[in-house]
Amino acid sequence: MQLIDAHCHLDTLARGSIELAEAILERAKASGVAKVVAIGQWRREGDFGTTLHLRERFPEVLVATMGIHPHEAGGVLEEDWKLWEALCAREEVHALGETGLDYFYKHSEPLQQQEAFRRHCRLAKHLEKPLVVHMRDAHEDCVRILQEEEVGSQAVIHCFTGDSQQAEDYLQLGCCLSISGIVTYANAEALREAVQGIPDDRLLLETDSPYLAPVPMRGKQNEPAFVAYTAKAVAKIRGTDAERLAELCTANTLRFFRATT
């Protein structure tokens, strides 16, 4: 199988070490992972992490994004918003995000999250780049904002964990849905049912590493190599061959992020 991990926090995994990043990517390659979408995000004032440095070191493997997570939406200064806009305009940044809404933790107030989400939507439209969306316990507001900002067709709902109706709501807007290792968990029956109905051309696979390792690696630190377990599980759920599923998800991810092989 040749796979792409459509969502990975490689800078968190690597902890500032090029050597550690290289080892992680070598293990991914050995598992059939040809590319990794590395999520860049705001850490603190003036600091957007090391994703772009890693992308410069591994340009053939990494596809970079740049965003401000909803958890941080309330603490970002206008100067950092301007810096983020400049970073997003760079050619090597293929997508904006992750952005979105998280009403489970509410580390930032919902209205602050919504405004930050809308800023991402509007810049994504202006730059004509795709959008990586985080959503937790905020489905109705997320759908409403994607619809109002008219960006559904250029958005992927990363780590989708909803049911069939929620999946259909996003699909009607034109979104892609990215499936993580959660699909392998015992309590994810509604998600497995939803996965059966995702059209072939809207399906992506991800790890969200270092979080959410799939069965049988659950409890360990997740990494891009483990997306192969998710691919096999999703193929079984959809009643298809794992290699065929990997082929279509790879094509979808390359197309969505406008990346090359």
C-alpha positions in Angstrom: 0.0 0.0 0.0 1.0 3.6 -0.6 -0.6 6.0 1.8 -0.6 9.6 2.9 -1.1 10.6 6.5 -3.5 13.6 6.0 -3.0 15.1 9.5 0.0 14.9 11.7 1.6 17.1 14.4 5.1 16.3 13.4 6.7 19.2 15.2 5.1 17.9 18.5 6.3 14.4 17.8 9.9 15.5 16.9 10.2 17.9 19.8 12.6 20.1 17.9 14.9 17.3 16.8 15.6 16.8 13.1 17.0 13.4 13.9 13.9 12.3 15.6 11.7 13.6 12.8 13.9 11.7 10.3 13.4 8.5 12.3 9.6 9.0 12.4 9.5 9.6 8.7 11.7 6.6 8.0 9.3 4.3 9.9 6.4 5.9 8.0 8.1 5.1 4.7 8.7 1.5 5.8 4.9 1.2 6.4 4.1 2.6 2.9 3.4 6.2 3.9 4.8 8.3 1.0 3.7 11.8 2.3 2.7 13.4 5.6 0.5 16.5 6.0 2.3 18.4 8.8 0.1 20.7 10.7 1.7 24.1 11.7 0.0 26.2 14.4 0.5 29.1 16.7 2.2 28.2 20.0 2.7 31.6 21.7 3.3 35.2 20.8 5.5 35.3 17.7 5.9 31.5 17.6 4.3 29.3 15.0 6.3 26.2 15.8 8.8 24.3 13.6 6.6 22.8 10.8 8.0 25.0 8.1 11.5 24.3 9.2 10.7 20.5 9.0 9.1 21.0 5.6 12.3 22.8 4.4 14.3 19.8 5.6 12.0 17.1 4.1 10.3 18.8 1.1 9.6 15.6 -0.8 7.7 14.1 2.1 6.0 16.9 4.0 2.9 19.0 3.0 2.7 22.0 5.3 -0.3 23.8 6.7 -0.5 26.8 9.0 -3.3 27.7 11.4 -4.5 28.9 14.8 -6.3 26.2 16.7 -9.6 27.1 18.3 -8.1 26.4 21.7 -5.8 29.4 21.2 -8.3 31.7 19.4 -8.8 34.0 22.4 -5.1 34.6 23.1 -3.7 35.6 19.7 -2.6 39.2 19.2 -3.3 41.1 16.0 0.4 41.1 15.2 0.3 37.3 15.2 -2.7 37.3 13.0 -0.8 39.4 10.5 2.2 37.1 10.8 -0.1 34.1 10.2 -1.5 35.7 7.1 2.0 36.2 5.7 2.9 32.6 6.4 -0.2 31.3 4.8 0.6 33.2 1.6 3.9 31.3 1.2 4.0 28.8 -1.6 5.1 26.0 0.6 2.0 26.3 2.8 -0.6 24.2 1.0 -3.6 24.7 3.4 -4.9 26.8 6.3 -5.6 25.3 9.6 -6.3 23.5 11.6 -9.0 25.9 12.6 -12.6 25.4 13.6 -14.6 25.0 16.8 -14.2 23.1 20.0 -17.0 23.5 22.6 -15.9 20.5 24.6 -12.9 22.1 26.3 -13.8 25.8 25.6 -10.2 26.9 26.1 -11.4 30.0 24.2 -14.8 31.5 24.2 -17.2 30.2 21.5 -17.5 33.7 19.9 -13.7 34.0 19.8 -13.5 30.6 18.2 -16.1 31.5 15.6 -14.4 34.8 14.7 -11.0 33.0 14.3 -12.7 30.3 12.2 -14.2 32.9 9.9 -10.8 34.6 9.5 -9.4 31.3 8.3 -12.3 30.8 5.9 -12.0 34.2 4.4 -8.2 34.0 3.9 -8.6 30.5 2.5 -11.0 31.9 -0.1 -8.7 34.9 -0.8 -5.6 32.7 -1.2 -7.6 29.9 -3.0 -6.1 27.3 -0.6 -7.9 24.4 1.2 -9.0 24.5 4.8 -8.4 22.0 7.6 -11.2 22.0 10.1 -11.3 20.8 13.7 -14.8 20.2 15.2 -15.8 18.9 18.6 -19.2 19.3 20.1 -20.0 22.3 17.8 -21.5 20.6 14.7 -24.4 23.0 14.0 -22.2 26.1 14.3 -19.5 24.5 12.2 -21.9 23.7 9.4 -23.5 27.1 9.6 -20.1 29.0 9.3 -18.9 26.8 6.5 -22.1 27.5 4.7 -22.2 31.2 5.3 -18.5 31.7 4.4 -19.0 29.5 1.3 -15.9 27.4 1.8 -17.4 23.9 2.2 -16.0 22.6 -1.1 -12.4 23.5 0.0 -12.7 22.1 3.5 -11.8 18.8 5.1 -13.3 17.9 8.4 -10.2 16.4 10.1 -10.6 13.5 12.5 -14.3 13.2 11.7 -16.0 11.3 14.5 -19.7 12.0 13.8 -22.6 9.8 12.7 -24.1 9.3 9.3 -26.3 12.4 9.5 -23.4 14.7 10.5 -21.4 13.2 7.7 -24.2 13.9 5.2 -24.4 17.5 6.5 -20.7 18.1 5.6 -20.9 16.1 2.4 -23.8 18.3 1.2 -21.5 21.4 1.6 -18.8 19.7 -0.5 -16.5 18.8 2.3 -14.1 15.9 2.5 -14.0 13.8 5.6 -10.7 12.5 7.2 -10.8 9.4 9.3 -8.5 8.7 12.2 -7.7 5.7 14.4 -10.8 6.4 16.4 -12.7 4.3 13.8 -11.0 1.2 15.3 -12.2 1.8 18.8 -14.9 -0.4 20.3 -17.3 2.5 21.0 -17.1 3.9 17.5 -20.0 2.0 15.9 -21.8 5.2 14.7 -18.6 6.4 13.1 -18.1 3.0 11.3 -21.6 3.2 10.0 -20.9 6.8 8.7 -17.7 5.6 7.1 -19.6 3.2 4.9 -21.5 6.0 3.3 -18.6 8.5 2.5 -18.2 8.7 -1.3 -14.9 7.4 -2.7 -13.7 10.8 -3.8 -14.3 12.5 -0.4 -12.4 10.1 1.9 -9.0 10.8 3.5 -7.1 9.0 6.2 -5.0 10.5 9.0 -3.3 9.7 12.4 -3.7 13.1 14.2 -0.5 11.9 15.8 0.8 12.0 18.4 -2.8 11.4 19.6 -5.4 8.7 19.0 -3.3 5.7 18.1 -5.4 3.0 16.4 -6.0 -0.5 17.6 -3.7 -2.5 18.0 -1.3 0.4 18.9 -3.8 2.1 21.2 -2.1 3.4 24.4 1.1 4.2 22.5 2.3 7.4 21.1 0.7 7.7 17.6 2.8 8.4 14.5 2.4 8.5 10.7 3.4 4.8 10.2 0.2 3.8 12.1 -2.1 5.2 9.4 -1.7 1.8 7.8 -3.8 0.2 10.6 -6.6 2.7 10.0 -6.5 2.1 6.3 -7.0 -1.7 6.8 -9.8 -1.1 9.2 -11.6 1.3 6.9 -11.2 -1.0 4.0 -12.8 -3.8 6.0 -15.7 -1.5 7.0 -16.3 -0.5 3.4 -15.9 -4.1 2.1 -13.0 -3.3 -0.2 -9.4 -4.2 -0.8 -6.9 -2.3 1.4 -4.7 -1.5 -1.5 -7.6 -0.1 -3.5 -8.7 2.0 -0.6 -5.1 3.3 0.0 -4.9 4.2 -3.7 -8.1 6.3 -3.7 -7.4 8.0 -0.4 -3.9 8.9 -1.6 -5.3 10.4 -4.8 -7.9 12.3 -2.8 -5.3 13.7 -0.4 -3.0 14.8 -3.2 -5.9 16.5 -5.0 -7.3 18.2 -1.9 -4.0 19.6 -0.8 -2.8 20.3 -4.4 0.3 18.4 -3.8 2.4 16.2 -6.2 3.6 12.6 -5.7 
